[in-house]
Amino acid sequence: MKTVTVQEASRNLSELVHCAAGGEEITIQDGACTVLLQPVSAAPKNRLKGREALRQLQSQSRLTPARAENYLLEVHAERLAHENGRGR
């Protein structure tokens, strides 16, 4: 595992990204905060859209349509807040 500071990561970001994409574990430290740089795995091709996933959950459990709708409203509000800079 390779550990670098934020300053080092900033200077060598392209190299670090390529190393992480190749499987090397890289952590970036800023004081007491440490994050892991790793590639994002490809989404499965058969991934369901949100509403379809909720429909399947409803048919398999006690998730009511009202609870599902409330959940979607909460997710939408969180996304809007994040997009407007309040979610950071």
Backbone torsions as a table, in degrees:
resi	resn	phi	psi	omega
1	MET	NA	135.5	179.4
2	LYS	-107.3	132.0	178.6
3	THR	-119.3	130.3	179.1
4	VAL	-130.7	159.6	175.1
5	THR	-81.9	168.0	177.5
6	VAL	-60.7	-40.0	180.0
7	GLN	-63.3	-44.5	178.0
8	GLU	-64.0	-41.6	179.6
9	ALA	-63.0	-39.0	179.8
10	SER	-63.1	-41.0	-179.0
11	ARG	-73.1	-29.7	-172.4
12	ASN	-122.2	28.8	-171.9
13	LEU	-58.4	-45.2	-178.2
14	SER	-59.0	-46.0	179.0
15	GLU	-62.8	-43.1	-179.4
16	LEU	-64.5	-39.0	178.6
17	VAL	-62.5	-44.5	179.7
18	HIS	-64.4	-40.1	178.2
19	CYS	-64.0	-44.4	179.8
20	ALA	-64.6	-40.6	178.6
21	ALA	-63.5	-27.0	177.9
22	GLY	-84.0	0.2	175.4
23	GLY	107.9	-4.6	179.6
24	GLU	-74.4	136.0	176.3
25	GLU	-81.8	124.9	-178.8
26	ILE	-128.8	126.9	174.6
27	THR	-111.9	146.6	178.3
28	ILE	-118.9	127.8	-176.3
29	GLN	-113.2	137.9	173.3
30	ASP	-136.3	93.7	-175.0
31	GLY	65.0	-124.6	-179.1
32	ALA	-85.4	-7.3	-178.3
33	CYS	-91.1	130.3	177.2
34	THR	-130.3	134.1	177.4
35	VAL	-125.3	157.0	-179.6
36	LEU	-105.5	129.1	176.1
37	LEU	-94.6	117.6	-179.0
38	GLN	-149.2	154.7	180.0
39	PRO	-71.5	151.9	175.7
40	VAL	-88.1	128.9	-179.9
41	SER	-72.7	150.7	179.5
42	ALA	-65.7	141.3	178.8
43	ALA	-69.6	139.9	177.9
44	PRO	-60.3	144.7	-177.4
45	LYS	-67.7	-26.4	-177.9
46	ASN	-95.4	22.5	-178.6
47	ARG	-65.8	135.1	-178.0
48	LEU	-84.9	150.7	171.6
49	LYS	-73.4	158.7	-174.8
50	GLY	-52.4	-49.0	-177.4
51	ARG	-65.2	-39.8	-180.0
52	GLU	-66.1	-39.7	177.1
53	ALA	-61.8	-41.0	178.1
54	LEU	-66.0	-38.6	177.9
55	ARG	-61.6	-41.8	178.2
56	GLN	-65.0	-41.3	177.5
57	LEU	-62.3	-40.3	178.9
58	GLN	-61.3	-40.8	-177.6
59	SER	-72.7	-21.0	-176.9
60	GLN	-102.7	-5.8	-174.7
61	SER	-148.3	-162.0	-178.6
62	ARG	-99.2	20.4	178.2
63	LEU	-72.4	112.9	-177.2
64	THR	-82.5	158.0	177.1
65	PRO	-56.8	-37.2	179.6
66	ALA	-65.1	-43.0	178.1
67	ARG	-65.0	-40.0	178.5
68	ALA	-62.7	-43.5	179.3
69	GLU	-64.3	-41.8	176.8
70	ASN	-60.7	-40.6	178.4
71	TYR	-62.2	-45.9	179.7
72	LEU	-62.4	-38.9	177.7
73	LEU	-64.3	-40.0	178.0
74	GLU	-64.8	-44.3	179.4
75	VAL	-62.4	-43.4	179.3
76	HIS	-61.5	-43.9	179.6
77	ALA	-63.7	-40.1	178.3
78	GLU	-64.2	-42.0	178.8
79	ARG	-63.7	-43.2	178.2
80	LEU	-62.0	-42.9	179.4
81	ALA	-62.4	-42.0	-179.7
82	HIS	-66.0	-43.8	179.9
83	GLU	-63.7	-30.4	180.0
84	ASN	-86.9	5.4	176.0
85	GLY	86.7	2.2	-179.1
86	ARG	-88.1	-13.2	-176.2
87	GLY	-90.4	8.0	-176.8
88	ARG	-96.8	NA	NA
